[in-house]
């Protein structure tokens, strides 16, 4: 009996770092029916660049530990890593974002295997970030024809996976592309996209036959697009295992819709489904002197407060939705849960580390590959306030959610309500100074200025063509060189200070074109941001990250569009303008 008692005490001591402490007020509602093999993943692609920049991570016992051990002890089962082809300039200087080549993935994968963690490999087939608005071909492949590119993608996938396999990495899943809503590896024709996908999947089957092959899409809130992607894959004979979705609650609609669109794919085509990216903020504050994706000033859907408990509630609700309301759901992956500040006392100190080690989202060296985005807006982490670690590298209580949701923990508190941003005087400060930012009131405050006599310039009510809501600004014209206009709004009541402005566009048949967001002060353009017009449902956002508005100055914001037209005229949609203060 004594031996059993000692054994029990030892077992309890081993669990102490994982259990919520007596002082915590954390509440985790149990997720019923949670399978033992449900994937709780974490993308930590930036970790080596972070550590090279001086970042240290600590366990719940206050002792410095390998991040991979901390995650394994906290209930994480899989580690996700992105892989870029060659994220370096001619001098070998990294583009940033973790400088995530296959060697970086191998180093992370070996550490993961040490603690029994499996690897999800995310091939972007690009030299830097790939997403719905940007699917750029690797520089080494830019002059290849389709046959050569297909073979290069196949060989790159096969050789990369062989390196991981032979290095002792447990490869559990492989993404063939990242958020491939309308492109892959520089191609936008779906016949070519699916041909590339099949080549990548063939390499997965041959090299890591036990690994699941997944395809990754995003924007589940846009009606009909997931059904269309899945149908297109089936019609083109793409043999994959998992339909993966990004789901950020502040962008991608509600959980009822997520369950419905993923279940439709699962039931119709017999696929497993997974939320491959998600996150939520534990604070609205920035910690690295580089702006964040969401903050107290962001005009986004705020279904949960920016608190540790809010972070827990978001993840628990996603897990419950997948387990109990979604067909064939196998897991969820948190995006970059350890990408915290590198710890400098100023932006200048941090920038030195971002540039040297690639620990920011982009370095200035990325301009040789991506001059219009990373080359202009390089900087630090945009998700440090969505991590599971505080700025000093110590874990937040919310990291325990992955284990605690299996049995539940604590007593339900009073419902937390989202906090509104307040001014210093206690009055509510607008998070968006634009009137009718999504055109849902018919374009109140907006004015079209037609410079070429386009056939159609108006606010359209068509949900499938809207970024959010049901309405947007629409343009179309049949003849070549008949599309040139501005869509603008004069903003009243803007106080003195620094602001950012963004607006989104999608369209097609543009031919040669020019499109940009702009800000005017007293009638003079003071800032612009380029925008891309590519194809249906491929939205691109022009973002002016910061401009100064002097007291009393007239300010006008908007978008300029000029299209030659491909064959004949051109068309497009404009939606979701945001004018928000910058701290």
Buried (B, 14 or more C-beta within 10 A) or exposed (E): EEEEEEEEEEEEEEEEBBBBEEEBEBBBBBBEEBEEEBBBBBBBBBBBBBBBBEBBBBBBEEEEBBBBBBBBBBBBBBBBBBBBBBBBBEEEBBBBBBBBBBEBBBBBBBBBBEBEBBBBBBBBBBBBBBBBBBBBBBBEBEEBEEEEBBEBBBEBBBEBBBBBBEEEBBBBBBBBBBBBBBBBBBBBEBEBBBBBBBBBBBBBEEBBEEBBBBBBBBBBBBBEBBBEBBBBBBEBEBEBBBBBBBBBBBBBBBBEBBBBBBBBBBEEBEBBBBBBBBBBBBBBBBBBBBBBBBBBBBBBBBBBBBBBBBBBBBBBBBBBBBBEBBBBBBBBBBBBBBBBBBBBEEBEEBBBBBBBBBBBBBBBBBBBBBEBBBBBBBBBBBBBBBBBBBBEBBBBBBBBBBBBBBEBBBEEEEEEEEEEBEEEEEEEBBBBBBBBBBBBEEBEBBEBEBEEEBEEBEBBBEEEBBBBBBBBBBBBBBBBBBBBBBBBBBBEEBEEEEBBBBBBBBBBBBBEBBBBBBBBBEEEEBBBBBBBBBBBBBBBBBBBBEBEBEEEBBBBBBBBBBBBBBEEBBBBBBBBBBBBBBE
